[in-house]
Amino acid sequence: MHVTVIGTGYVGTVTGACLSYLGHQVTCVDTDASKIETLQRGQSPIYEPHLETMLALAMERGGIEFSTELAPAVTRSDVIFIAVGTPPQPNGEANLEYLEAAAHRTGAAMDDSRFRVVVNKSTVPVGSGNLVETLVREGIAESRPGEKRNIRFGVASNPEFLREGTAVADSLYPDRIVVGASDSQTLDVLRELYEPLAAQLFDPPPGVPRPPAMKSAPLFTTSLTSAEMIKYAANAFLAMKIGFANEIANICERVGAEATEVMSGIGLDSRIGSKFLNPGVGWGGSCFGKDIQALLHTAREYGYTGKLLQASFDVNCEQRQMVIQKLQEKLRILKGRTIGLLGLAFKPDTDDLRDAPSLYLAARLLQMGARVRAYDPIAMPACRKQQPDLKIRYCESAEELAADADALVLVTEWQEFRALDLPSLARSMTSPVLVDGRNLFQPDAARSAGFDYSGIGRAGTPRAAKKNADSDQ
Ligand SMILES: NC(=O)c1ccc[n+]([C@@H]2O[C@H](COP(=O)([O-])OP(=O)(O)OC[C@H]3O[C@@H](n4cnc5c(N)ncnc54)[C@H](O)[C@@H]3O)[C@@H](O)[C@H]2O)c1
């Protein structure tokens, strides 16, 4: 099928590359000319494992192109995905200006040569499916005022559940594909589009093997409104689960229990499940905070107060502050101290810094008079560019970060940090304080390396810790 993907960010680029891999003919469109030029050169504008390979495979096959021109792409397409940003406004409401512009221009570019489906992949407040339909209609009407044309289209909501860092695998081997639509013709088009994915009719690309037990992916069809709500409910639940683990960890610290053991113990209960239960410095990223706020806003519009949602948000804000408290307990005075942040990205395997706990910590520590350094294997160029006023010193290695520092804080659990030479880092510091914000290290190993170690929810019980494998926190 001929497909247009509007927006070449974290979602749009991966969606375009994967749909092309499944055999569709894809045009990715963005208003940002520099992103399009980067993609035309075969490079990815974001750091995402396996994405450049997928783009190369798609380009080799002639199955993908990139453009700043929306109209010609829409004209030749059967399906148009909207994957533009929906960032939060100060009152929590989602900013729909990009979505509105994309829907309107899509309508303006449509002709009567075929039936088309406009698919909303952006996370949008409940009811936006109807908004897209209205905007497409307005775009159609305004493109040729007064002219009566029979332009046929359907609108669907197809929320995205990919996780940055594993976005290609998540897109090729999804737990489910949710499609919300109100007419059967629209559903039929999307069933056809997703058939290779739903039935897993493709050979796995290099480096992204199919999970052993995976035979198919359920295509779950709903109303437009339910599909929109599924996305919010899923993110709110995951954020709440992490927040719950953090709250229990904080109590564990006080009573002398080991949170990693407690989480393993409850995670073995199949009703609970082991994922998203790792205590840490709190979740971040572009979705959880934004989506909880947007859902709270929608609830308020209907006269409902989402108490559990609000608590999930508040617990997370307080969790970030825990690190500052731990540093104060160890160092007493933070003014003039040098604190090194191990990791900046909101989680490993991405360069995304949106709502990253590292940015909160850096800003707060600077405000308190500390000197802040940071080392991140991937996200430093993005941080320099996006946070020009953040007065932190960027280091080229963990060794440079630790030299003469008063404390290290592990903020992002990058794989390479697991292999750090802890004794040598501890020796190079002025005071070897280590706050492990992801419970990445074995407390015993860190202490015998010479560190004054504290994790999250770790009472100092001398037992092996579980490897921290969750990643959205
Ligand atoms: N990032 C994630 O992990 C993730 C996961 C699931 C869902 N989502 C949702 O998907 C949506 C996109 O997220 P993202 O992280 O990819 O955003 P992003 O900011 O990385 O990318 C959005 C892109 O849209 C482009 N754009 C804006 N207006 C445009 C227009 N009128 N025409 C063409 N391009 C336009 C921007 O230039 C940008 O490149 C959001 O609603 C988000 O909530 C994101």
The ligand as an SDF file (V2000), in Angstrom:
LIG
                    3D

 44 48  0  0  0  0  0  0  0  0999 V2000
    8.4450    9.1200   21.7250 N   0  0  0  0  0  0  0  0  0  0  0  0
    7.8010    8.0510   22.1530 C   0  0  0  0  0  0  0  0  0  0  0  0
    8.3810    7.1520   22.7590 O   0  0  0  0  0  0  0  0  0  0  0  0
    6.3260    7.8920   21.9160 C   0  0  0  0  0  0  0  0  0  0  0  0
    5.7200    6.6460   22.1420 C   0  0  0  0  0  0  0  0  0  0  0  0
    4.3620    6.5150   21.9070 C   0  0  0  0  0  0  0  0  0  0  0  0
    3.6140    7.6040   21.4700 C   0  0  0  0  0  0  0  0  0  0  0  0
    4.2330    8.8060   21.2800 N   0  0  0  0  0  0  0  0  0  0  0  0
    3.4120    9.9300   20.7760 C   0  0  0  0  0  0  0  0  0  0  0  0
    3.6780   10.0770   19.3840 O   0  0  0  0  0  0  0  0  0  0  0  0
    3.6520   11.4550   19.0150 C   0  0  0  0  0  0  0  0  0  0  0  0
    4.9720   11.8460   18.3760 C   0  0  0  0  0  0  0  0  0  0  0  0
    5.9920   11.7120   19.3510 O   0  0  0  0  0  0  0  0  0  0  0  0
    7.5390   11.8330   18.9820 P   0  0  0  0  0  0  0  0  0  0  0  0
    8.2980   11.5080   20.2170 O   0  0  0  0  0  0  0  0  0  0  0  0
    7.8110   11.0590   17.7320 O   0  0  0  0  0  0  0  0  0  0  0  0
    7.6320   13.4060   18.6650 O   0  0  0  0  0  0  0  0  0  0  0  0
    8.8540   14.2100   18.0340 P   0  0  0  0  0  0  0  0  0  0  0  0
    8.7850   15.5510   18.6330 O   0  0  0  0  0  0  0  0  0  0  0  0
   10.1060   13.4120   18.1330 O   0  0  0  0  0  0  0  0  0  0  0  0
    8.4830   14.2920   16.4740 O   0  0  0  0  0  0  0  0  0  0  0  0
    7.4250   15.0340   15.9640 C   0  0  0  0  0  0  0  0  0  0  0  0
    7.8030   15.4820   14.5570 C   0  0  0  0  0  0  0  0  0  0  0  0
    6.6560   16.0580   13.9380 O   0  0  0  0  0  0  0  0  0  0  0  0
    7.1050   17.1250   13.1060 C   0  0  0  0  0  0  0  0  0  0  0  0
    5.9630   17.9840   12.7740 N   0  0  0  0  0  0  0  0  0  0  0  0
    5.2870   18.8500   13.5550 C   0  0  0  0  0  0  0  0  0  0  0  0
    4.2880   19.4150   12.8630 N   0  0  0  0  0  0  0  0  0  0  0  0
    4.3160   18.9060   11.6220 C   0  0  0  0  0  0  0  0  0  0  0  0
    3.5210   19.0750   10.4510 C   0  0  0  0  0  0  0  0  0  0  0  0
    2.4600   19.8850   10.4310 N   0  0  0  0  0  0  0  0  0  0  0  0
    3.8480   18.3850    9.3460 N   0  0  0  0  0  0  0  0  0  0  0  0
    4.9010   17.5460    9.3510 C   0  0  0  0  0  0  0  0  0  0  0  0
    5.6780   17.3250   10.4250 N   0  0  0  0  0  0  0  0  0  0  0  0
    5.3890   18.0000   11.5500 C   0  0  0  0  0  0  0  0  0  0  0  0
    8.1920   17.7870   13.9300 C   0  0  0  0  0  0  0  0  0  0  0  0
    9.0360   18.5780   13.1360 O   0  0  0  0  0  0  0  0  0  0  0  0
    8.8960   16.5620   14.5100 C   0  0  0  0  0  0  0  0  0  0  0  0
    9.9460   16.1140   13.6800 O   0  0  0  0  0  0  0  0  0  0  0  0
    3.3260   12.2260   20.2980 C   0  0  0  0  0  0  0  0  0  0  0  0
    1.9350   12.4400   20.3530 O   0  0  0  0  0  0  0  0  0  0  0  0
    3.7430   11.2690   21.3930 C   0  0  0  0  0  0  0  0  0  0  0  0
    3.0240   11.4590   22.5710 O   0  0  0  0  0  0  0  0  0  0  0  0
    5.5690    8.9700   21.4670 C   0  0  0  0  0  0  0  0  0  0  0  0
  1  2  1  0
  2  3  2  0
  2  4  1  0
  4  5  1  0
  4 44  2  0
  5  6  2  0
  6  7  1  0
  7  8  2  0
  8  9  1  0
  8 44  1  0
  9 10  1  0
  9 42  1  0
 10 11  1  0
 11 12  1  0
 11 40  1  0
 12 13  1  0
 13 14  1  0
 14 15  2  0
 14 16  1  0
 14 17  1  0
 17 18  1  0
 18 19  2  0
 18 20  1  0
 18 21  1  0
 21 22  1  0
 22 23  1  0
 23 24  1  0
 23 38  1  0
 24 25  1  0
 25 26  1  0
 25 36  1  0
 26 27  1  0
 26 35  1  0
 27 28  2  0
 28 29  1  0
 29 30  1  0
 29 35  2  0
 30 31  1  0
 30 32  2  0
 32 33  1  0
 33 34  2  0
 34 35  1  0
 36 37  1  0
 36 38  1  0
 38 39  1  0
 40 41  1  0
 40 42  1  0
 42 43  1  0
M  CHG  2   8   1  16  -1
M  END
$$$$
